[in-house]
Amino acid sequence: MNDAACQRWVRLSDRAAVGEPLTDEDACFLREHGVTCTACAAEARVWESLDRCLAEDSERRTWWR
């Protein structure tokens, strides 16, 4: 995960995660590289899993409030 494409993917995924808008070209790269690179795809799955856990935790907290 040290090559330039992976470093670009990390920068773009961080920007997307905080809600920064991406150009169409950057969004396309983010999707395509995340599918073709096993290291970045694995990282994406970890973040997606964390996001689901946080959403579930948030739903549980609002249930008893």
ROSE-4610 file (N, C-alpha, C; in Angstrom, 1 decimal, always signed):
// ROSE-4610
residu = [M/M/M/N/N/N/D/D/D/A/A/A/A/A/A/C/C/C/Q/Q/Q/R/R/R/W/W/W/V/V/V/R/R/R/L/L/L/S/S/S/D/D/D/R/R/R/A/A/A/A/A/A/V/V/V/G/G/G/E/E/E/P/P/P/L/L/L/T/T/T/D/D/D/E/E/E/D/D/D/A/A/A/C/C/C/F/F/F/L/L/L/R/R/R/E/E/E/H/H/H/G/G/G/V/V/V/T/T/T/C/C/C/T/T/T/A/A/A/C/C/C/A/A/A/A/A/A/E/E/E/A/A/A/R/R/R/V/V/V/W/W/W/E/E/E/S/S/S/L/L/L/D/D/D/R/R/R/C/C/C/L/L/L/A/A/A/E/E/E/D/D/D/S/S/S/E/E/E/R/R/R/R/R/R/T/T/T/W/W/W/W/W/W/R/R/R]
num = [1/1/1/2/2/2/3/3/3/4/4/4/5/5/5/6/6/6/7/7/7/8/8/8/9/9/9/10/10/10/11/11/11/12/12/12/13/13/13/14/14/14/15/15/15/16/16/16/17/17/17/18/18/18/19/19/19/20/20/20/21/21/21/22/22/22/23/23/23/24/24/24/25/25/25/26/26/26/27/27/27/28/28/28/29/29/29/30/30/30/31/31/31/32/32/32/33/33/33/34/34/34/35/35/35/36/36/36/37/37/37/38/38/38/39/39/39/40/40/40/41/41/41/42/42/42/43/43/43/44/44/44/45/45/45/46/46/46/47/47/47/48/48/48/49/49/49/50/50/50/51/51/51/52/52/52/53/53/53/54/54/54/55/55/55/56/56/56/57/57/57/58/58/58/59/59/59/60/60/60/61/61/61/62/62/62/63/63/63/64/64/64/65/65/65]
x = [+0.8/+0.0/+0.9/+2.0/+2.9/+3.0/+2.4/+2.6/+1.7/+1.9/+1.2/-0.3/-0.7/-2.2/-2.8/-2.2/-2.8/-2.7/-1.7/-1.6/-2.7/-3.0/-4.0/-5.4/-5.6/-6.8/-7.1/-6.0/-6.1/-6.5/-5.9/-6.2/-7.6/-8.0/-9.4/-10.5/-10.2/-11.1/-11.3/-10.2/-10.3/-11.1/-10.9/-11.7/-13.2/-13.5/-14.9/-15.5/-14.7/-15.2/-15.7/-15.0/-15.4/-16.4/-16.9/-17.9/-17.4/-16.1/-15.6/-16.1/-16.5/-16.9/-15.6/-15.8/-14.8/-15.2/-14.2/-14.5/-15.0/-15.6/-16.1/-14.9/-13.8/-12.6/-12.1/-12.0/-11.6/-12.5/-13.8/-14.8/-14.7/-14.5/-14.4/-13.1/-12.0/-10.8/-11.0/-11.6/-11.8/-12.6/-13.6/-14.4/-13.6/-13.0/-12.2/-11.0/-10.2/-9.1/-9.5/-10.5/-11.0/-11.5/-11.8/-12.2/-11.0/-10.1/-9.0/-7.8/-7.6/-6.4/-6.9/-6.3/-6.7/-6.4/-5.3/-5.0/-6.0/-6.3/-7.2/-8.7/-9.0/-10.3/-10.5/-9.5/-9.6/-9.7/-9.0/-9.2/-10.6/-11.1/-12.5/-13.5/-13.3/-14.2/-14.2/-13.0/-12.9/-13.6/-13.4/-14.1/-15.6/-16.1/-17.5/-18.1/-17.4/-17.8/-17.9/-16.9/-17.0/-18.1/-18.4/-19.5/-20.8/-21.0/-22.2/-22.3/-21.2/-21.3/-21.7/-21.1/-21.5/-23.0/-23.5/-24.9/-25.7/-25.4/-26.2/-26.2/-25.0/-24.9/-25.7/-25.7/-26.5/-28.0/-28.4/-29.8/-30.2/-29.3/-29.6/-29.8/-28.9/-29.0/-30.2/-30.7/-31.9/-33.1/-33.0/-34.2/-34.6/-33.7/-34.0/-34.1/-33.8/-33.8/-35.2]
y = [-1.2/+0.0/+1.3/+1.1/+2.3/+3.0/+2.5/+3.1/+4.4/+5.2/+6.5/+6.3/+5.3/+5.1/+4.8/+4.0/+3.7/+5.0/+5.7/+7.0/+8.0/+8.0/+8.9/+8.4/+7.1/+6.5/+6.8/+6.7/+7.1/+8.5/+9.4/+10.9/+11.1/+10.5/+10.7/+10.1/+8.9/+8.3/+9.1/+9.7/+10.5/+11.8/+12.4/+13.5/+13.2/+12.1/+11.6/+11.3/+10.7/+10.4/+11.6/+12.7/+13.9/+14.8/+14.3/+15.0/+16.0/+16.0/+17.0/+16.5/+17.4/+17.0/+16.5/+15.5/+15.1/+15.3/+15.6/+15.7/+14.4/+14.4/+13.1/+12.2/+12.7/+11.9/+11.3/+12.1/+11.5/+10.5/+10.7/+9.7/+8.4/+8.5/+7.4/+6.6/+7.3/+6.7/+5.9/+6.6/+6.0/+4.7/+4.7/+3.4/+2.4/+2.7/+1.7/+1.2/+2.0/+1.5/+0.7/+1.1/+0.3/-1.1/-1.3/-2.6/-3.4/-2.8/-3.5/-3.7/-3.0/-3.1/-3.8/-5.0/-5.8/-5.1/-4.3/-3.7/-2.6/-1.7/-0.6/-1.2/-2.2/-2.8/-3.3/-4.0/-4.4/-3.3/-2.2/-1.0/-0.4/-0.4/+0.1/-0.7/-2.1/-2.9/-2.7/-2.4/-2.1/-0.9/+0.2/+1.5/+1.3/+0.6/+0.4/-0.4/-1.4/-2.1/-1.2/-0.4/+0.5/+1.5/+2.0/+2.9/+2.2/+0.9/+0.2/+0.0/-0.3/-0.4/+0.9/+2.0/+3.3/+3.6/+3.3/+3.5/+2.7/+1.4/+0.5/+1.0/+1.5/+2.0/+3.2/+4.1/+5.3/+4.9/+4.0/+3.5/+3.0/+2.2/+1.6/+2.7/+3.7/+4.8/+5.6/+5.8/+6.6/+5.8/+4.5/+3.7/+3.8/+3.9/+4.0/+5.4/+6.4/+7.8/+8.3]
z = [+0.0/+0.0/+0.0/-0.5/-0.5/-1.9/-2.9/-4.2/-4.3/-5.3/-5.4/-5.5/-6.2/-6.4/-5.0/-4.2/-2.9/-2.0/-2.1/-1.3/-1.8/-3.1/-3.6/-3.0/-3.1/-2.6/-1.1/-0.3/+1.1/+1.3/+0.6/+0.7/+0.3/-0.8/-1.3/-0.4/+0.1/+1.0/+2.3/+2.8/+4.0/+3.7/+2.5/+2.2/+2.1/+1.4/+1.3/+2.7/+3.5/+4.9/+5.7/+5.5/+6.2/+5.5/+4.3/+3.6/+2.6/+2.3/+1.3/-0.1/-0.9/-2.3/-3.1/-3.9/-4.8/-6.3/-7.1/-8.5/-9.0/-10.2/-10.8/-11.0/-11.5/-11.7/-10.5/-9.4/-8.1/-7.5/-7.6/-7.2/-8.0/-9.3/-10.1/-9.7/-9.5/-9.1/-7.8/-6.8/-5.5/-5.6/-6.4/-6.6/-7.3/-8.4/-9.2/-8.5/-7.8/-7.1/-5.9/-5.3/-4.1/-4.5/-5.7/-6.2/-6.7/-7.3/-7.9/-7.0/-6.0/-5.1/-3.8/-3.6/-2.4/-1.1/-1.0/+0.3/+0.6/-0.4/-0.2/-0.1/-0.8/-0.6/+0.8/+1.4/+2.7/+3.7/+3.5/+4.4/+4.2/+3.0/+2.8/+3.5/+3.5/+4.3/+5.8/+6.3/+7.7/+8.1/+7.3/+7.5/+7.4/+6.4/+6.2/+7.3/+7.9/+9.0/+10.2/+10.4/+11.6/+11.4/+10.2/+10.0/+10.3/+9.9/+10.3/+11.8/+12.5/+13.9/+14.6/+14.2/+14.7/+14.5/+13.3/+13.0/+13.9/+14.1/+14.9/+16.4/+16.8/+18.2/+18.4/+17.4/+17.5/+17.5/+16.7/+16.7/+18.1/+18.7/+20.0/+21.1/+21.0/+22.0/+21.9/+20.6/+20.5/+20.9/+20.8/+21.2/+22.6/+23.6/+25.0/+25.5/+24.7/+25.2/+25.2]
